[in-house]
Amino acid sequence: ATGAVRVLVGGRNYVKSPYNRAMLARRQPGSAFKPIVYLAALATGMVTPRTEVEDEEIVFRREVEGKGWVAISKKDRANLILANRREKREKKEQCRIQIRRLKEKDERVLRSHKEAKARVRKKLMATQRRIAEYESGKIVK
């Protein structure tokens, strides 16, 4: 091992774009650090050149209590988003059910009041008729 660079990786299609990305492209610090991480993994035997590594973003954030760190991948974030959407849908459905029940109850109460009002009006009309009959002499004491 001479330590010489044998291969440069980092282009797309030389015919379409002759720009030498391996040598000339500016990289994010994380991208510049990847070869060091990969070399350490190869040196310790954690991976081989044939090992497939899932290339996905990982975001680190503090836990709620502030103890340690938690890694959240895009997949986990997507699952959290889907779970939140599902929870919102369920809450909306619960609200719809509750509103429908309240409307039904209000309609029953309103119907009951209308029926009671009709009964009272009927009794009042009957009472007024009896008073009129009494005053006209049709009904004797």
C-alpha positions as CSV (number, residue, x, y, z in Angstrom):
1,A,0.0,0.0,0.0
2,T,1.6,3.2,-1.2
3,G,-1.1,5.5,0.1
4,A,-1.8,6.8,-3.4
5,V,-5.3,7.6,-4.6
6,R,-6.4,4.9,-7.0
7,V,-10.0,5.8,-7.6
8,L,-12.1,9.0,-7.4
9,V,-15.8,8.6,-7.1
10,G,-18.2,11.5,-7.7
11,G,-19.6,12.1,-11.1
12,R,-22.8,11.5,-12.9
13,N,-22.3,11.4,-16.6
14,Y,-19.1,12.8,-18.1
15,V,-20.7,13.1,-21.6
16,K,-23.6,15.3,-20.2
17,S,-21.4,17.2,-17.7
18,P,-17.6,16.9,-17.9
19,Y,-17.4,18.7,-14.5
20,N,-15.1,16.8,-12.2
21,R,-17.2,16.6,-9.0
22,A,-14.8,14.3,-7.2
23,M,-12.1,16.9,-7.2
24,L,-13.9,20.2,-7.7
25,A,-17.2,20.1,-6.0
26,R,-17.6,21.8,-2.6
27,R,-18.9,19.5,0.0
28,Q,-20.8,19.9,3.2
29,P,-18.7,19.1,6.3
30,G,-20.7,15.9,6.8
31,S,-19.9,14.7,3.3
32,A,-16.2,15.5,3.8
33,F,-16.3,13.4,7.0
34,K,-17.9,10.4,5.5
35,P,-14.7,8.8,4.1
36,I,-13.2,8.9,7.5
37,V,-16.2,7.2,9.1
38,Y,-16.3,4.6,6.3
39,L,-12.6,3.9,6.6
40,A,-12.9,3.4,10.4
41,A,-15.9,1.1,9.8
42,L,-13.8,-0.9,7.3
43,A,-10.8,-1.0,9.6
44,T,-12.8,-2.4,12.5
45,G,-14.5,-5.0,10.4
46,M,-18.0,-3.5,11.0
47,V,-18.6,-3.4,7.3
48,T,-17.1,-4.8,4.1
49,P,-16.9,-3.2,0.7
50,R,-20.0,-5.2,-0.3
51,T,-22.0,-4.0,2.8
52,E,-25.0,-2.0,1.7
53,V,-25.5,1.1,3.8
54,E,-28.9,2.8,3.9
55,D,-28.3,6.4,2.9
56,E,-30.9,8.4,4.8
57,E,-30.9,11.6,6.7
58,I,-30.8,11.3,10.5
59,V,-31.7,14.3,12.6
60,F,-30.6,14.5,16.2
61,R,-32.6,16.2,18.9
62,R,-32.8,16.3,22.6
63,E,-35.3,14.1,24.4
64,V,-38.1,15.8,26.3
65,E,-36.4,15.4,29.7
66,G,-33.1,16.5,28.2
67,K,-31.4,13.2,28.8
68,G,-29.3,11.9,25.9
69,W,-30.1,12.2,22.2
70,V,-32.5,10.6,19.9
71,A,-32.0,10.0,16.2
72,I,-34.9,10.5,13.9
73,S,-34.7,9.3,10.3
74,K,-36.9,10.4,7.4
75,K,-38.8,7.2,7.7
76,D,-39.5,7.7,11.4
77,R,-40.4,11.4,10.8
78,A,-42.8,10.2,8.0
79,N,-44.3,7.7,10.4
80,L,-44.7,10.4,13.1
81,I,-46.4,12.7,10.6
82,L,-48.8,9.9,9.5
83,A,-49.6,9.0,13.1
84,N,-50.3,12.7,13.8
85,R,-52.6,12.9,10.7
86,R,-54.4,9.7,11.8
87,E,-54.8,11.1,15.3
88,K,-56.2,14.4,13.9
89,R,-58.6,12.4,11.7
90,E,-59.8,10.4,14.6
91,K,-60.3,13.5,16.8
92,K,-62.3,15.1,13.9
93,E,-64.4,12.0,13.6
94,Q,-65.0,12.0,17.4
95,C,-66.0,15.7,17.2
96,R,-68.4,14.9,14.2
97,I,-70.0,12.1,16.2
98,Q,-70.4,14.3,19.3
99,I,-71.8,17.2,17.2
100,R,-74.3,14.8,15.5
101,R,-75.4,13.4,18.9
102,L,-75.9,17.0,20.3
103,K,-77.9,18.0,17.2
104,E,-80.1,14.9,17.6
105,K,-80.6,15.6,21.3
106,D,-81.4,19.3,20.5
107,E,-83.9,18.1,17.8
108,R,-85.6,15.7,20.3
109,V,-85.8,18.5,22.9
110,L,-87.2,20.9,20.3
111,R,-89.7,18.3,19.1
112,S,-90.7,17.7,22.8
113,H,-91.1,21.4,23.4
114,K,-93.2,21.8,20.3
115,E,-95.4,18.9,21.3
116,A,-95.8,20.3,24.8
117,K,-96.6,23.8,23.4
118,A,-99.2,22.3,21.1
119,R,-100.8,20.4,24.1
120,V,-100.8,23.6,26.2
121,R,-102.3,25.6,23.3
122,K,-105.0,22.9,22.8
123,K,-105.9,23.0,26.5
124,L,-105.9,26.8,26.5
125,M,-108.3,26.9,23.5
126,A,-110.5,24.3,25.2
127,T,-110.5,26.5,28.4
128,Q,-111.3,29.6,26.4
129,R,-114.1,27.8,24.6
130,R,-115.6,26.7,28.0
131,I,-115.3,30.2,29.3
132,A,-117.1,31.5,26.2
133,E,-119.8,28.9,26.6
134,Y,-120.2,29.7,30.3
135,E,-120.5,33.5,29.6
136,S,-123.0,32.9,26.8
137,G,-125.2,30.8,29.2
138,K,-124.7,27.5,27.4
139,I,-123.2,26.1,30.6
140,V,-125.2,26.4,33.7
141,K,-123.6,26.4,37.2
